[in-house]
Amino acid sequence: MKRDSHIFGVILALIIPVAAALIFSGINYLTGSQLHVLKYLPDSGIILLSLAMNLIAMRYYLVKYKLEKTGRAILAVTFVLFLLYFLFLHEKGINIIPFN
């Protein structure tokens, strides 16, 4: 979608990590338990990977579409989410994502 607003950027920055976390945890479940290929990735690693997907969306909106408000909102929310991650979840044995 091509909308240049802060609210759209905030909503996008909150939806992308949730969807990415569900996809990554499903892949983690399939490769770990069904295919016996890899060991399980901890939930904190899945959360960090899903937060990094916002950086791709931010670059996409800032560089390709040149939508400054949306890109800056994604950047701001991503910064806050990374800060919360490192304050509360880093190196803790959490289990908040399904499929584990």
One Martini backbone bead per residue (centre of mass of N, CA, C, O) as a GRO file, in nm:
protein
  100
    1MET     BB    1   0.098   0.035   0.019
    2LYS     BB    2   0.037   0.393  -0.054
    3ARG     BB    3   0.096   0.549   0.248
    4ASP     BB    4   0.149   0.876   0.410
    5SER     BB    5   0.168   0.780   0.745
    6HIS     BB    6   0.212   0.728   1.076
    7ILE     BB    7  -0.009   0.521   1.139
    8PHE     BB    8   0.060   0.318   0.917
    9GLY     BB    9   0.350   0.264   1.022
   10VAL     BB   10   0.272   0.154   1.299
   11ILE     BB   11   0.093  -0.079   1.206
   12LEU     BB   12   0.307  -0.215   1.029
   13ALA     BB   13   0.525  -0.245   1.266
   14LEU     BB   14   0.327  -0.449   1.426
   15ILE     BB   15   0.255  -0.673   1.209
   16ILE     BB   16   0.519  -0.789   1.091
   17PRO     BB   17   0.641  -0.938   1.346
   18VAL     BB   18   0.405  -1.130   1.391
   19ALA     BB   19   0.409  -1.272   1.119
   20ALA     BB   20   0.710  -1.354   1.128
   21ALA     BB   21   0.696  -1.522   1.390
   22LEU     BB   22   0.500  -1.734   1.283
   23ILE     BB   23   0.671  -1.827   1.046
   24PHE     BB   24   0.935  -1.896   1.202
   25SER     BB   25   0.803  -2.100   1.401
   26GLY     BB   26   0.705  -2.294   1.183
   27ILE     BB   27   0.982  -2.354   1.062
   28ASN     BB   28   1.107  -2.450   1.327
   29TYR     BB   29   0.916  -2.687   1.368
   30LEU     BB   30   0.962  -2.838   1.101
   31THR     BB   31   1.279  -2.867   1.118
   32GLY     BB   32   1.288  -2.997   1.409
   33SER     BB   33   1.047  -3.226   1.422
   34GLN     BB   34   0.995  -3.335   1.125
   35LEU     BB   35   1.296  -3.321   0.974
   36HIS     BB   36   1.558  -3.318   1.155
   37VAL     BB   37   1.772  -3.071   1.095
   38LEU     BB   38   1.729  -2.872   1.334
   39LYS     BB   39   1.751  -2.692   1.589
   40TYR     BB   40   1.612  -2.503   1.806
   41LEU     BB   41   1.502  -2.187   1.817
   42PRO     BB   42   1.476  -1.948   2.013
   43ASP     BB   43   1.243  -1.714   2.088
   44SER     BB   44   1.438  -1.472   2.093
   45GLY     BB   45   1.539  -1.517   1.799
   46ILE     BB   46   1.266  -1.488   1.658
   47ILE     BB   47   1.207  -1.203   1.752
   48LEU     BB   48   1.456  -1.068   1.629
   49LEU     BB   49   1.395  -1.147   1.335
   50SER     BB   50   1.112  -1.011   1.321
   51LEU     BB   51   1.219  -0.720   1.374
   52ALA     BB   52   1.406  -0.708   1.116
   53MET     BB   53   1.172  -0.684   0.904
   54ASN     BB   54   1.129  -0.377   0.943
   55LEU     BB   55   1.384  -0.283   0.789
   56ILE     BB   56   1.283  -0.363   0.513
   57ALA     BB   57   1.028  -0.187   0.512
   58MET     BB   58   1.168   0.081   0.559
   59ARG     BB   59   1.341   0.084   0.303
   60TYR     BB   60   1.110   0.054   0.104
   61TYR     BB   61   0.961   0.325   0.185
   62LEU     BB   62   1.207   0.523   0.156
   63VAL     BB   63   1.332   0.443  -0.133
   64LYS     BB   64   1.106   0.354  -0.333
   65TYR     BB   65   0.848   0.544  -0.239
   66LYS     BB   66   0.909   0.807  -0.068
   67LEU     BB   67   0.783   0.760   0.241
   68GLU     BB   68   0.854   0.928   0.519
   69LYS     BB   69   0.641   0.881   0.742
   70THR     BB   70   0.628   0.574   0.731
   71GLY     BB   71   0.934   0.515   0.768
   72ARG     BB   72   0.967   0.666   1.042
   73ALA     BB   73   0.760   0.501   1.199
   74ILE     BB   74   0.900   0.231   1.166
   75LEU     BB   75   1.163   0.316   1.300
   76ALA     BB   76   1.049   0.396   1.579
   77VAL     BB   77   0.914   0.125   1.652
   78THR     BB   78   1.166  -0.051   1.616
   79PHE     BB   79   1.336   0.085   1.832
   80VAL     BB   80   1.144   0.022   2.068
   81LEU     BB   81   1.140  -0.288   2.031
   82PHE     BB   82   1.445  -0.331   2.067
   83LEU     BB   83   1.462  -0.207   2.347
   84LEU     BB   84   1.262  -0.404   2.484
   85TYR     BB   85   1.414  -0.657   2.419
   86PHE     BB   86   1.689  -0.584   2.570
   87LEU     BB   87   1.550  -0.535   2.850
   88PHE     BB   88   1.349  -0.817   2.874
   89LEU     BB   89   1.452  -1.079   2.664
   90HIS     BB   90   1.744  -1.105   2.680
   91GLU     BB   91   1.858  -1.406   2.786
   92LYS     BB   92   1.579  -1.553   2.812
   93GLY     BB   93   1.358  -1.818   2.907
   94ILE     BB   94   1.131  -1.816   2.670
   95ASN     BB   95   0.763  -1.904   2.595
   96ILE     BB   96   0.550  -1.737   2.350
   97ILE     BB   97   0.556  -1.927   2.109
   98PRO     BB   98   0.427  -2.129   1.917
   99PHE     BB   99   0.526  -2.481   1.859
  100ASN     BB  100   0.697  -2.563   2.145
   0.00000   0.00000   0.00000
